[in-house]
Every structure is written in C-alpha cells, then in structure tokens.
Amino acid sequence: MFPLLKSGLLPKGPLSGLRNEDERGGRSRPGPRVSRSLLPETEAAVAFIERRRPDVGNVTWEHLRLPPFPQVAIRVMQLANRENVQMHQLSELISSDPAFASEVLTIANSVLYAPRFPSKSIQQAVVILGINNLQGMCLTVGARSFMGKAQNLPFMQVIWRHNLACALIAAQLAAAGFLDKDTAYTAGVLHDIGRLGLAAVRPKEYAALLEAHHGSGGSVLQAERDLFGSDHCAVGRQLIADWNLPSDFETVISEHHSPRPADGPWGMAELINVSCRMADAAGFSAFQGCEATPYPELLGELPARERRLFHSEIEGLASSVAARIQTVESA
C-alpha cells in the first residue's frame, strides 16, 4: 500500500510537549518540552502526552511518545512562508534528504499533477510546481513517515485516506470559489495530523476505540480524551504551534469538528470543516461507525458560487476522490 512512499523514513524533527488537563484541578499542565528550534538529525526529538489512567486512581502515570515529523517537511513549510524565499533554497533543502527527495520527485511526476514534461531533478520540480504546490506535496510525504510502523495497519490506512480525501475535496471546493486551492490542500493534509499522531502512539488501543465508536465525526473527541487525556484536534493544534507553522492552520485544525451555521462566514477553516464531513459522506470516513451528514445538507452550507460549481451529486464527488487517491497510491 502507498508504494510512492516506500522509505518509511523517520528523520528527526522538532517537537515539544503537549498539554493536557490536570484532573485534580482542571489546570493546564505542560509535558516535557524541547526547543522549537530545528534539531540536528543526530538528536532525538520526542514529544510526550501525559495522562492518568482512570482505573488506577492516583497511582499510575503513563508517558505516550509521539513520533517525530520529518524535519525536511517542516522546514519546507517554514521556509516557503518567507516573503523572500528563493526556489534554489527550497530545492537544496529537499535534496539534502535523498530518500525524501525521491518521494517528492515521484509524486511530482505522477498524473496527479499531470506535468507536461517530467522533472528530472528536485530543482525542476520546484520551478514547475511552484511554492504552494510544493508545501502540500511535502506534507503528504511527511505525513506518511509520521505514521511510522502503524502505517500498514488497516485502520491507519482508513484514517490516511480520510485525511487525503479531505485535502482533495478541499482543493476542489476552493477552486470552485475564491480561496487558494493549494493552501486548501495543505490545510486538508494537516487537519487530522493530531489523529495520525494518536494512532501512531497507541495503534491497538486507538483501533479498538474507533471500531467500537458510533456517532458523528466530532463525537469521537470525548472518547479520545478518555483514552489519551487529549483529543486529536487539541493535539494537532499544539503540533502546529510546536513546529512553528503558520498560526492560521491552528484554527483550521482545532475547529474542523465544530458546528457551523449554514449562513455563517466562509474562510479556510469553514472550508475544511465542510470538506472533512464531505469526505465522510463520500465514503472516506475515519472510522466505520461514523454517521455522516447527508450530502444535500452539506451543499446547503456552501456559498452560492461554490454550491453552483461543485459536485451536485455525492456519487460524482466520491468517484473523483477515489480516482485521485488511487493515483497517489499507485504513483
């Protein structure tokens, strides 16, 4: 599965401690932290979530290790958001990790991006694709590595496809309106990064949680808090802050399960909120018992232009997303 991402590489990257609620007083208690500065690849970058097991009272505390996100992917995101960034800086950064560069080049030459001429080097790919496309592509590669050994578990593949489906839907939905489609794709890839982290930390327990859970996509948050002491929205938001990525993504991640009125404002956070639920409706939910919002209701939440230009039937959307996921997986 996912042959385009063969290496399973887990290079070291910057993470700092996540926070959870102190059950005795409801206070935010910091976990161990590491510097936000980019760490050398020879150093171990580890983040921990602490929680109190409900069945052992005040006795046992467990420390849960999150895998490091690939440093190159994080640095690409940070560098690409500088106004004076040069293309050669990005190509040199990506090329510094041969395995990562190989993955990026493979995707760049796939039919997903339909290049007129194949790129023979990272420098060519960067120039042809542009900075915004590059960010989403590097995050796609990085997220795969972030899952670590758990990537081959069936439930993890389901989570990953939900994540990718949300990103692909978000890009199409943005293109139907006035939001940037490349930024929308990037936000879609990031929206469930906290879920990928929790799944990598305790795959068996999280798989059992998702298998037993029934309800809306957002209803799983409380079950996650019971198991981990935090939910995937809070974990994802903290990771974005720790990685020094644009703060706009924090809102996108933390609010993608929040209820929103049909006539409310429309921005990137709202677009990802709807795209996530459209992924559920199209058959790409993150867990089997997910109760998806009916597609006509989701269309009703879109602004007039997006509603007019987007897929009017769920079958068309599902077919489009499935074909693109297949393209990514077979590249």
C-alpha positions in Angstrom: 0.0 0.0 0.0 1.1 3.5 -0.8 4.1 2.4 -3.0 5.0 6.0 -3.7 6.2 6.4 -0.1 8.5 3.4 0.2 11.1 4.5 2.6 9.2 4.6 5.9 11.9 7.1 6.9 11.6 8.7 10.3 14.1 11.5 10.3 14.4 13.5 13.5 12.3 16.7 13.8 11.3 19.3 16.3 8.5 18.6 18.7 7.7 19.9 22.1 5.5 18.6 24.9 1.7 18.6 24.6 -0.6 19.8 27.3 -3.5 18.1 29.0 -5.8 18.9 31.8 -4.8 18.2 35.4 -7.7 16.0 36.5 -7.4 17.2 40.1 -7.8 21.0 39.3 -8.6 21.4 35.6 -5.3 23.3 35.1 -3.1 23.0 32.1 0.0 21.0 32.9 2.9 21.2 30.5 4.6 18.0 29.5 8.4 17.8 28.9 9.4 20.2 26.2 12.2 20.5 23.7 13.3 23.6 21.8 11.3 24.9 18.9 14.4 25.4 17.0 15.2 22.8 14.4 17.2 20.0 15.9 20.1 18.3 14.3 19.2 15.0 12.7 21.5 13.2 15.1 19.4 14.2 18.1 16.2 12.6 19.2 13.2 14.8 19.1 10.4 13.4 21.2 7.1 14.7 22.5 5.1 13.2 25.3 1.4 13.3 26.3 0.8 12.5 29.9 -2.5 11.1 31.2 -3.8 9.5 34.4 -5.3 6.1 33.9 -8.9 6.2 35.1 -8.7 2.7 36.6 -5.8 3.2 38.9 -6.7 6.4 40.6 -3.7 8.5 41.8 -1.1 5.8 41.3 0.0 5.3 37.7 1.0 7.9 35.1 1.9 6.9 31.6 4.0 8.8 29.1 3.0 8.4 25.5 5.6 9.0 22.8 4.7 10.8 19.6 6.9 10.0 16.5 8.9 13.0 15.1 7.6 14.6 12.0 10.2 14.7 9.1 12.4 17.7 9.7 12.6 18.5 5.9 8.9 18.8 5.5 8.6 21.2 8.5 11.5 23.3 7.2 10.0 23.5 3.7 6.7 24.8 5.3 8.6 27.3 7.4 10.9 28.5 4.5 8.1 28.6 1.9 6.2 31.1 4.1 9.0 33.7 4.0 8.5 36.5 1.5 12.0 36.5 0.1 12.4 32.7 -0.3 14.3 31.6 -3.3 13.5 28.5 -5.4 17.0 27.2 -5.1 16.8 27.3 -1.3 13.8 25.0 -1.3 15.3 22.6 -3.8 18.6 22.4 -1.9 16.7 21.8 1.4 14.6 18.9 -0.1 17.7 17.5 -1.9 19.5 17.3 1.4 17.5 14.2 2.3 17.8 11.8 -0.7 15.0 9.5 0.4 12.6 12.4 1.0 13.6 14.0 -2.3 12.9 10.7 -4.1 9.4 10.6 -2.8 8.7 14.2 -3.7 10.0 13.7 -7.2 7.9 10.6 -7.7 4.7 12.5 -6.8 5.7 15.5 -8.9 5.9 13.3 -11.9 2.6 11.4 -11.2 -0.6 12.0 -13.1 -1.9 13.7 -10.0 0.0 16.8 -11.1 -0.1 15.9 -14.8 3.2 17.6 -15.8 3.7 18.3 -19.5 7.4 17.3 -19.1 8.7 15.0 -16.4 11.0 16.6 -13.8 14.5 15.1 -13.7 15.6 16.9 -10.6 14.1 18.5 -7.5 15.1 21.9 -8.8 13.0 21.4 -12.0 10.1 20.1 -9.9 10.2 23.1 -7.6 10.2 25.5 -10.5 7.4 23.8 -12.4 5.1 23.1 -9.4 5.6 26.4 -7.5 5.9 27.0 -3.8 2.2 26.4 -2.8 2.0 23.0 -4.5 5.3 22.1 -3.0 4.1 22.6 0.5 1.2 20.3 0.2 3.3 17.7 -1.6 6.0 17.7 1.1 3.4 17.4 3.8 1.9 14.4 2.0 5.2 12.7 2.1 5.9 13.8 5.6 2.6 12.6 7.0 3.2 9.2 5.7 6.5 8.9 7.5 4.9 10.4 10.6 2.6 7.3 10.9 5.7 5.1 11.3 5.2 1.3 11.6 1.5 1.7 12.2 1.1 2.7 8.5 0.4 -0.9 7.4 -2.5 -1.4 9.8 -5.9 -1.4 8.1 -7.4 1.2 10.4 -4.5 3.5 9.8 -5.0 3.3 6.1 -8.6 4.3 6.6 -7.5 7.3 8.6 -5.0 8.3 6.0 -7.5 8.0 3.2 -9.9 10.2 5.1 -7.1 12.7 5.5 -6.2 12.6 1.9 -9.9 12.7 0.8 -10.4 15.8 2.8 -7.4 17.5 1.2 -8.5 16.6 -2.3 -12.1 17.8 -1.7 -10.8 21.0 -0.1 -8.7 21.8 -3.2 -11.7 21.2 -5.5 -14.0 23.2 -3.3 -11.5 26.1 -3.1 -11.1 26.1 -6.9 -14.9 26.5 -7.2 -14.7 29.7 -5.2 -12.1 32.3 -4.4 -9.9 30.6 -1.9 -6.4 29.3 -2.8 -6.7 25.6 -3.8 -3.1 24.8 -2.9 -3.4 26.2 0.6 -6.7 24.3 0.9 -5.0 21.1 0.1 -2.2 21.8 2.6 -4.8 22.6 5.3 -6.6 19.4 4.4 -3.5 17.3 4.8 -2.9 18.9 8.2 -6.4 18.8 9.5 -6.2 15.4 11.1 -2.5 15.4 11.9 -3.3 15.0 15.6 -5.3 11.9 14.8 -2.4 10.4 12.9 -0.2 11.1 15.9 -2.5 9.5 18.4 -2.9 6.5 16.1 0.9 6.1 15.9 1.3 6.3 19.7 -1.2 3.6 20.6 -2.4 1.9 17.5 -4.1 -1.1 19.0 -6.0 0.9 21.6 -7.0 3.6 19.2 -8.1 1.0 16.6 -10.3 -0.6 19.2 -11.7 2.8 20.1 -12.6 3.6 16.5 -14.0 0.1 15.9 -16.4 0.4 18.8 -17.4 4.0 18.3 -20.6 5.1 16.6 -21.6 8.7 16.0 -20.7 11.9 14.1 -17.1 12.6 13.3 -16.8 15.0 16.1 -18.4 12.7 18.7 -15.1 10.7 18.9 -13.3 13.6 20.6 -14.6 12.8 24.1 -13.6 9.1 23.7 -10.1 10.2 22.7 -9.9 12.4 25.8 -10.8 9.5 28.0 -8.1 7.3 26.4 -5.3 9.9 25.9 -6.1 12.8 28.0 -6.5 14.9 24.9 -8.3 14.8 21.5 -6.9 14.9 18.0 -8.0 18.5 17.5 -6.1 19.7 20.5 -3.0 17.6 19.7 -3.0 18.8 16.1 -3.2 22.4 17.2 -0.3 22.0 19.6 1.8 20.3 17.0 1.3 23.2 14.5 2.4 25.6 17.2 5.4 23.5 18.2 6.5 23.2 14.5 6.3 27.0 14.1 3.9 26.6 11.1 1.5 29.5 10.2 -0.9 30.1 13.0 -3.9 30.1 10.6 -3.6 26.3 10.5 -4.2 26.1 14.2 -7.7 27.4 13.8 -8.3 25.1 10.9 -7.3 22.1 12.9 -9.0 22.9 16.1 -12.3 23.8 14.6 -12.8 21.2 11.9 -15.4 19.4 14.0 -17.1 22.5 15.4 -20.8 23.0 14.5 -21.2 25.9 12.0 -24.4 27.6 10.8 -25.3 27.3 7.1 -25.2 31.1 6.7 -22.0 31.7 8.7 -18.8 33.2 7.4 -16.8 31.4 4.7 -13.0 31.0 5.0 -10.4 28.3 5.1 -11.5 26.9 8.5 -15.1 26.7 7.3 -14.0 25.1 4.0 -12.0 22.4 5.8 -14.9 21.8 8.2 -17.2 21.1 5.3 -14.6 19.1 3.4 -14.0 16.8 6.3 -17.7 16.0 6.5 -17.9 15.6 2.8 -15.1 13.0 2.9 -17.3 11.1 5.5 -20.3 11.4 3.2 -18.3 10.2 0.2 -17.4 7.0 1.9 -14.0 8.1 3.3 -14.8 8.4 7.0 -12.1 7.9 9.6 -14.0 5.1 11.4 -16.6 2.6 10.3 -19.4 3.8 12.6 -19.2 7.4 11.5 -22.7 8.9 11.0 -22.2 11.2 8.0 -24.1 14.4 7.4 -26.4 14.0 4.3 -24.7 15.5 1.3 -27.6 17.8 0.4 -27.2 19.4 3.8 -23.5 19.9 3.3 -24.2 21.5 -0.1 -26.6 23.9 1.7 -23.7 25.1 3.8 -21.7 26.3 0.8 -21.7 29.8 -0.5 -23.8 30.3 -3.7 -20.9 30.2 -6.1 -19.3 27.0 -4.6 -22.7 25.3 -4.5 -23.4 26.1 -8.1 -20.0 25.0 -9.4 -19.3 22.0 -7.1 -20.4 18.4 -7.5 -24.2 18.3 -7.2 -24.3 14.5 -6.5 -22.3 12.6 -4.0 -21.5 9.8 -6.5 -19.6 12.2 -8.7 -17.5 13.5 -5.8 -16.8 10.0 -4.5 -15.7 8.8 -7.9 -13.4 11.8 -8.4 -11.8 11.5 -5.0 -11.3 7.7 -5.3 -9.6 8.1 -8.6 -7.2 10.7 -7.2 -6.4 8.6 -4.2 -5.7 5.7 -6.4 -3.4 7.9 -8.5 -1.4 8.8 -5.3 -1.2 5.3 -4.1 -0.1 3.8 -7.4 2.5 6.5 -8.3 
